[in-house]
Amino acid sequence: MRTIRQLLRNPLSLTGFVLLLFFVGVAVAAPRLAPPARAWEPYRIVQCGFSPTPAPPGDPNPFRAIWKVVTGQATLCQVHPFGTTGEGQYDIYYGVVWGTRTAFQVGLIITGACVLIGIVVGAIAAYFGRWVGEIVMRITDIFMAFPFLVAAMTIAAVLQPKIGRGLVTAMIALIVFGWMTYSRLIRGDILAVKERDYVQAARAAGAGHLRIILRHILPNAIFPTLVLASMDIGSYVISFAALSFLGLGAEIGYADWGQMLSFARNWIARLNEYWWIIFYPGMAILLFVLAWNLVGDALRDVLDPRLRGRITV
C-alpha cells in the first residue's frame, strides 16, 4: 500500500494511469460516443460525402458537437466534430474513437504473442544451455540482424497477396520480428535464477524440467520482461500505424489511426489550411504511447526491488 500511495503521488505515473483510463473509457463507450452506421461493421468508418477536399469540423466547438451526437440531436455527418478526410470523406472523429479499440487489440495481441514466444525461446536456451542454448541464441541473433520495421514491411508485403490486407497480416509481420528482445532478456534473468538454492532443491526432489521452469524459475525471473512489455505496447501501436500508413496494415476505411494519417498524405503540404486531418489522429497516437510509457515506468518502480524507495515524489 505504501508503494501504491507513492506511485499515486508521483505526477508522471499518475498522468500515465489517467491517460490509460481515459483511452479505456473511450474504447468501452465507443458505440455510444460514435454510433456505427452499420451495426455489423462497427469498424467501418462513416463516410460523409464524395468531395475530394477535406471538410472542416461542422461545429467550432468539438465538445458541443460530440454532445449532440451522444444525445442523438445530430448525426456524425451533420456535425463531424473533427472534420473529414479528403479521400473518401471519412469522419475523423469516428476513426479516432473506434481506432482506440483497434490500438488496444493490436498492442495487446502483438505484445502478448511476442512475450510468449520470447519466454519459450529464452527459457529453453537458458535452462538447457550448452549446444541447445547456442543454437537457439544464434537463431535469435539472425532474426535480430534484420532492421525491425524494414523486415516487418517485407513480411507484410509477402503475406498480403496470400492472406489479404488487414490486421492479421500486419500483426503477423510484427510478431515474427518482435520476440527476440524478450528472449534475450528472459534468458539472462533465468541464468541468474536457475542456480539458486530453491531451484537446486526442487531438482534434487525429483521435480521435472517443466515444473521447475514454470513454478520456480519464471515467477522469479519474469518481472523485467513484463515491465519491458508494458512499455513496448505503445511502440507496437506506432509500428502498426506505420504499416497502415504505407498500405500494409488495416484495409482502406478501417478504423485505425495509421489509416487516418494515410488519408492526410496528399494534404501534408497544406496543413495550415487542413490541420485537423493530421492533428487528431496524431494526438491520439502520441497520448496513447505516452500513457503506456508512463505506466511502464511506474510498473518498473513497483516490480524492480532495486528501485523501491527511489520513486520521485
C-alpha positions as CSV (number, residue, x, y, z in Angstrom):
1,M,0.0,0.0,0.0
2,R,2.9,2.4,0.7
3,T,4.3,1.8,-2.8
4,I,0.9,2.4,-4.3
5,R,0.5,5.6,-2.4
6,Q,3.9,6.8,-3.6
7,L,3.0,5.9,-7.2
8,L,-0.2,7.9,-7.0
9,R,1.7,10.8,-5.6
10,N,4.1,10.7,-8.5
11,P,2.8,13.1,-11.1
12,L,4.2,11.2,-14.1
13,S,2.9,7.8,-13.1
14,L,-0.5,9.3,-12.2
15,T,-0.6,11.0,-15.6
16,G,0.0,7.7,-17.3
17,F,-2.7,5.9,-15.4
18,V,-5.2,8.7,-16.0
19,L,-4.4,8.8,-19.8
20,L,-4.7,5.0,-20.0
21,L,-8.0,5.0,-18.1
22,F,-9.3,7.7,-20.5
23,F,-8.5,5.5,-23.5
24,V,-10.1,2.5,-21.9
25,G,-13.2,4.6,-21.3
26,V,-13.3,5.7,-24.9
27,A,-12.8,2.2,-26.2
28,V,-15.6,0.8,-23.9
29,A,-18.0,3.7,-24.7
30,A,-17.2,3.7,-28.5
31,P,-20.7,2.5,-29.6
32,R,-22.2,5.4,-27.6
33,L,-19.7,8.1,-28.5
34,A,-19.7,7.2,-32.2
35,P,-22.8,5.1,-33.2
36,P,-21.9,2.9,-36.2
37,A,-23.9,3.4,-39.3
38,R,-24.0,-0.4,-39.8
39,A,-24.1,-2.4,-36.6
40,W,-22.5,-5.4,-38.4
41,E,-19.5,-3.3,-39.4
42,P,-18.7,-1.1,-36.4
43,Y,-15.0,-0.6,-37.5
44,R,-16.0,0.7,-40.9
45,I,-15.5,4.5,-40.8
46,V,-18.6,6.6,-41.5
47,Q,-18.4,8.4,-44.9
48,C,-20.0,11.8,-45.2
49,G,-20.0,12.6,-48.9
50,F,-17.9,12.4,-52.0
51,S,-16.0,15.7,-52.1
52,P,-12.2,15.3,-52.8
53,T,-11.5,18.2,-50.3
54,P,-11.3,17.6,-46.6
55,A,-14.3,19.2,-44.8
56,P,-13.6,21.2,-41.6
57,P,-15.3,20.5,-38.3
58,G,-19.0,21.2,-38.6
59,D,-19.1,22.9,-35.3
60,P,-16.3,25.1,-34.0
61,N,-16.8,23.6,-30.5
62,P,-15.9,19.9,-30.8
63,F,-17.3,19.1,-27.3
64,R,-20.7,20.6,-28.2
65,A,-20.7,18.6,-31.5
66,I,-19.8,15.3,-29.6
67,W,-22.6,16.0,-27.1
68,K,-25.1,16.4,-29.9
69,V,-24.0,13.0,-31.4
70,V,-24.1,11.2,-28.0
71,T,-27.6,12.6,-27.1
72,G,-28.9,11.9,-30.6
73,Q,-29.5,15.5,-31.5
74,A,-27.4,15.2,-34.7
75,T,-25.6,12.6,-36.8
76,L,-21.9,12.5,-37.3
77,C,-22.2,13.7,-40.9
78,Q,-24.1,16.7,-39.8
79,V,-21.5,17.9,-37.3
80,H,-18.4,15.8,-37.9
81,P,-16.7,17.1,-34.7
82,F,-13.1,16.6,-36.0
83,G,-13.8,17.2,-39.7
84,T,-13.4,14.7,-42.5
85,T,-10.6,13.4,-44.7
86,G,-10.2,14.3,-48.3
87,E,-10.0,10.8,-49.6
88,G,-13.5,9.2,-49.2
89,Q,-14.8,11.9,-46.8
90,Y,-14.2,9.6,-43.8
91,D,-15.3,11.0,-40.5
92,I,-12.1,11.6,-38.4
93,Y,-13.9,11.6,-35.1
94,Y,-15.4,8.1,-35.8
95,G,-12.0,6.8,-36.9
96,V,-10.3,8.2,-33.8
97,V,-12.9,6.8,-31.4
98,W,-13.1,3.3,-32.9
99,G,-9.4,3.3,-33.6
100,T,-8.9,3.2,-29.8
101,R,-10.3,-0.3,-29.8
102,T,-8.0,-1.2,-32.7
103,A,-5.0,0.2,-30.9
104,F,-5.7,-1.9,-27.8
105,Q,-6.3,-5.0,-29.9
106,V,-3.1,-4.6,-31.9
107,G,-0.9,-3.6,-29.0
108,L,-2.0,-6.3,-26.6
109,I,-2.1,-9.1,-29.1
110,I,1.2,-8.4,-30.6
111,T,2.9,-7.8,-27.3
112,G,1.4,-10.9,-25.8
113,A,2.5,-13.1,-28.7
114,C,6.0,-11.7,-28.7
115,V,6.4,-12.1,-25.0
116,L,5.1,-15.7,-25.1
117,I,7.5,-16.7,-27.9
118,G,10.3,-14.9,-26.3
119,I,9.8,-16.6,-22.9
120,V,9.6,-20.0,-24.5
121,V,12.7,-19.5,-26.6
122,G,14.7,-17.8,-23.8
123,A,13.7,-20.3,-21.2
124,I,14.8,-23.2,-23.4
125,A,18.2,-21.5,-24.2
126,A,18.9,-20.6,-20.6
127,Y,17.7,-23.7,-18.8
128,F,19.2,-26.4,-21.0
129,G,22.3,-24.4,-22.1
130,R,25.2,-25.9,-23.9
131,W,24.7,-26.7,-27.5
132,V,20.9,-26.2,-27.3
133,G,21.3,-22.7,-25.9
134,E,23.9,-21.9,-28.5
135,I,21.8,-23.0,-31.4
136,V,18.7,-21.2,-30.1
137,M,20.5,-17.9,-29.4
138,R,22.3,-18.0,-32.8
139,I,18.9,-18.2,-34.5
140,T,17.8,-15.3,-32.3
141,D,20.8,-13.3,-33.5
142,I,19.9,-14.0,-37.1
143,F,16.5,-12.5,-36.6
144,M,17.9,-9.5,-34.7
145,A,20.3,-8.8,-37.6
146,F,17.3,-7.5,-39.7
147,P,16.0,-4.0,-39.1
148,F,12.7,-4.4,-37.4
149,L,10.4,-2.2,-39.3
150,V,12.0,-2.9,-42.7
151,A,11.8,-6.7,-42.1
152,A,8.1,-6.3,-40.9
153,M,7.3,-4.4,-44.1
154,T,8.9,-7.1,-46.2
155,I,6.9,-9.9,-44.5
156,A,3.7,-7.9,-44.7
157,A,4.2,-7.3,-48.4
158,V,4.8,-11.0,-49.0
159,L,1.8,-12.1,-46.9
160,Q,-0.6,-9.6,-48.3
161,P,-1.3,-11.3,-51.6
162,K,-1.9,-14.6,-49.8
163,I,-3.8,-13.5,-46.7
164,G,-5.1,-10.2,-47.8
165,R,-4.7,-6.7,-46.4
166,G,-5.8,-6.4,-42.9
167,L,-4.9,-6.5,-39.2
168,V,-3.8,-10.2,-39.3
169,T,-1.2,-9.6,-42.0
170,A,0.5,-6.7,-40.2
171,M,0.3,-8.3,-36.8
172,I,2.0,-11.5,-38.0
173,A,4.7,-9.4,-39.6
174,L,5.4,-7.5,-36.4
175,I,5.3,-10.7,-34.3
176,V,7.8,-12.5,-36.5
177,F,10.4,-9.9,-35.8
178,G,9.4,-8.7,-32.4
179,W,10.1,-11.5,-29.9
180,M,13.9,-11.5,-29.9
181,T,14.4,-8.8,-27.2
182,Y,12.2,-10.7,-24.8
183,S,14.1,-14.0,-25.4
184,R,17.5,-12.4,-24.7
185,L,16.2,-10.6,-21.6
186,I,14.4,-13.6,-20.1
187,R,17.5,-15.8,-20.9
188,G,19.7,-13.5,-18.8
189,D,17.3,-13.4,-15.9
190,I,16.8,-17.2,-15.9
191,L,20.6,-17.8,-16.0
192,A,20.8,-15.7,-12.8
193,V,17.9,-17.6,-11.1
194,K,18.4,-21.2,-12.1
195,E,21.4,-21.7,-9.8
196,R,19.6,-20.5,-6.7
197,D,19.2,-22.9,-3.8
198,Y,15.4,-23.3,-4.1
199,V,15.8,-24.4,-7.8
200,Q,18.5,-26.9,-6.8
201,A,16.3,-28.2,-4.0
202,A,13.4,-28.7,-6.4
203,R,15.8,-30.5,-8.9
204,A,17.1,-32.7,-6.0
205,A,13.5,-33.5,-5.0
206,G,12.9,-35.0,-8.5
207,A,10.8,-32.2,-10.0
208,G,10.6,-32.3,-13.8
209,H,12.0,-29.7,-16.1
210,L,8.7,-28.1,-16.9
211,R,7.6,-27.9,-13.3
212,I,10.9,-26.3,-12.3
213,I,10.7,-23.7,-15.1
214,L,7.0,-22.8,-14.5
215,R,6.9,-23.0,-10.7
216,H,10.3,-21.9,-9.5
217,I,12.2,-20.1,-12.2
218,L,9.8,-18.0,-14.3
219,P,7.9,-16.4,-11.4
220,N,11.2,-15.1,-10.1
221,A,12.6,-14.0,-13.5
222,I,9.7,-12.7,-15.5
223,F,9.2,-9.2,-13.9
224,P,11.8,-7.3,-16.0
225,T,10.2,-8.8,-19.1
226,L,6.7,-7.7,-18.1
227,V,7.9,-4.2,-17.5
228,L,9.5,-4.1,-20.9
229,A,6.4,-5.5,-22.5
230,S,4.2,-2.8,-20.9
231,M,6.5,-0.1,-22.4
232,D,6.5,-1.8,-25.8
233,I,2.8,-1.8,-26.3
234,G,2.9,1.8,-27.5
235,S,5.8,1.0,-29.7
236,Y,4.0,-1.8,-31.5
237,V,1.0,0.5,-32.0
238,I,3.3,3.0,-33.7
239,S,4.8,0.3,-35.8
240,F,1.4,-1.0,-36.8
241,A,0.3,2.6,-37.7
242,A,3.4,2.9,-39.9
243,L,2.4,-0.2,-41.8
244,S,-1.1,1.1,-42.2
245,F,0.2,4.4,-43.4
246,L,2.3,2.6,-46.1
247,G,-0.7,0.5,-47.2
248,L,0.5,-2.7,-45.5
249,G,-1.8,-2.7,-42.4
250,A,-5.5,-2.1,-42.0
251,E,-7.6,-2.1,-45.1
252,I,-9.0,1.1,-46.5
253,G,-11.8,2.5,-44.5
254,Y,-11.0,0.5,-41.3
255,A,-10.9,2.5,-38.1
256,D,-7.2,2.7,-37.4
257,W,-5.1,5.7,-36.5
258,G,-2.4,4.9,-39.0
259,Q,-5.1,4.6,-41.7
260,M,-6.4,8.0,-40.7
261,L,-2.9,9.5,-41.1
262,S,-2.5,7.9,-44.5
263,F,-5.6,9.8,-45.7
264,A,-3.7,13.0,-45.0
265,R,-0.7,12.3,-47.2
266,N,-1.9,14.4,-50.1
267,W,-2.6,17.4,-47.8
268,I,0.6,17.5,-45.7
269,A,1.9,20.5,-47.7
270,R,-1.2,22.4,-46.8
271,L,-1.6,21.6,-43.1
272,N,-2.0,25.3,-42.3
273,E,-5.4,25.0,-44.1
274,Y,-6.3,21.4,-43.3
275,W,-4.7,20.9,-39.9
276,W,-7.4,18.7,-38.5
277,I,-6.7,15.8,-40.8
278,I,-3.5,15.0,-39.1
279,F,-3.8,16.7,-35.7
280,Y,-6.5,14.5,-34.1
281,P,-5.1,11.1,-35.2
282,G,-1.6,12.2,-34.4
283,M,-2.5,13.4,-30.9
284,A,-4.3,10.1,-30.3
285,I,-1.2,8.1,-31.1
286,L,1.0,10.5,-29.1
287,L,-1.1,10.3,-26.0
288,F,-1.7,6.5,-26.2
289,V,2.0,5.8,-26.5
290,L,2.9,8.3,-23.7
291,A,0.3,6.6,-21.4
292,W,1.9,3.2,-21.9
293,N,5.4,4.5,-21.4
294,L,4.5,6.3,-18.2
295,V,2.7,3.2,-16.9
296,G,5.7,1.1,-17.8
297,D,7.9,3.3,-15.7
298,A,5.5,3.0,-12.8
299,L,5.5,-0.8,-13.1
300,R,9.2,-0.8,-13.2
301,D,9.3,1.1,-9.9
302,V,6.9,-1.4,-8.3
303,L,8.3,-4.6,-9.7
304,D,12.0,-3.9,-9.5
305,P,13.1,-4.2,-5.8
306,R,16.3,-2.3,-6.6
307,L,14.3,0.9,-7.3
308,R,12.0,0.8,-4.3
309,G,12.3,3.8,-2.2
310,R,13.7,5.8,-5.1
311,I,10.3,6.9,-6.6
312,T,10.3,10.6,-7.2
313,V,7.5,12.4,-5.4
